[in-house]
Amino acid sequence: MTHMHNVAVVQLRYSFRLYPDTAQCAALAKAFGCARVVFNDAVRTREDARKAGEAFPAAGALSKKLITEAKRSEDRAWLGEVSSVVLQQSLRDAEAAYKNFFASLKGDRKGPRLGPPRFKSRKDNRQSIRFTANARWKITPSGRLSLPKIGEVKVKWSRTLPAAPSSVTVIKDAAGRYHASFVIDTDPTADATRMPDTDQTVGLDLGLTHFAVLSTGEKITSPRFLRRAEKKLKKAQRELSRKQKGSKNKEKSRLKVARAHAEVADARREFHHQLSTRLIRENQAIGVESLAVGGLARTQLGKSVHDAGWAQFLNMLEYKAARYGRTLIKIGRFEPTSRTCSACGANDGPKPLHIRQWTCTAAARSTTVTTTPRRTSRRPPDWRQQPVERR
């Protein structure tokens, strides 16, 4: 059986570690600071216009006032020391933030309600600047990343870029690491060759004891990266709390905590990538329940829910399915899957937590249904003695 490939062009980000030298770190810090100042100036100008009851200034007027004219003034003359493309992109980021805010206000934008753009601080742990194609950045023959007014920065290439990138974002994260994030348009033909069609389908149930239970019967153990690193994190956090505010030792301890958290996040992301790629490669269609992660994170199991990272995993499945022409079916969270017989579709009613299998009497032949019922407030009298497998 063959399937028609409906592979879409998807924009992806490829991130690589950067190792700038001391002079390049100083130049990047200057660029981060200038981009932040331009962004804050744009937010301030718009806020002043709103308070005065005036129309918001257009993007062209903002660019002329906050960049071109500002470079000629004494107060902002140092803006000329960094690439103008970085400053223009910072203005575009402010414009995009306002557009998203107004779209969210009108209800045109999906997802949680967004607030208005806020001022950026020099104390923010994450700093970034973006270079588009007209910034004359390039990858040198020796494999370094050449950036205007910064220099040729050493890159650790973990893989080959599949196509020419359209832009690059330089990021400094909370752990003090530098990354280059390239935007790539995928090639549908190459993607179809990499992931040939298959007749297999699978359904998966995400949980806590087991990260996922597949319809094939396979159980994938939850790695619990945060729980395993909890002792180390608590020790580092304790040391940070004892340091004097504003001291160099405080900053060293903060970096130590940030690096410990970064290790956990990196390990979790790698696990999600490997599992999602494997499921996409092996199956033409994948069924999964759309979970209310935000609500579950506010329960007693909140830390374990965050540790599992279901939302990140589902996002990976979604974009990889679109990229490789697979079908991702999201089952509504209120669908009574645990009560429904897989053979005849009969709804057998709610089940307490300790019931893991039930026999369907409505089916033509007796069918045993394995279930993972929802947590209910009423528990059986002997629930403490029941060998419950929690998910």
Secondary structure, DSSP 8 states (H G I E B T S, - for coil): ----------EEEEEEEEE--HHHHHHHHHHHHHHHHHHHHHHHHHHHHHHTT-----HHHHHIIIIIHHHHSSTTGGGGGS-HHHHHHHHHHHHHHHHHHHHHHHT-S-SS---------TT-S-EEEEEEGGG--EE-TTS-EEETTTEEEEEE-SS--SS--SEEEEEE-TTS-EEEEEEEE--HHHHHHHS-----EEEEEE-SSEEEEETTS-EEE---HHHHTHHHHHHHHHHHHTS-TTSHHHHHHHHHHHHHHHHHHHHHHHHHHHHHHHHHHH-SEEEEE---HHHHTTSTTHHHHHHHTHHHHHHHHHHHHHHHT-EEEEE-TTS-GGGB-TTT--B-----TT--EEEESSSSS-EEEE------S---TTGGGS-----
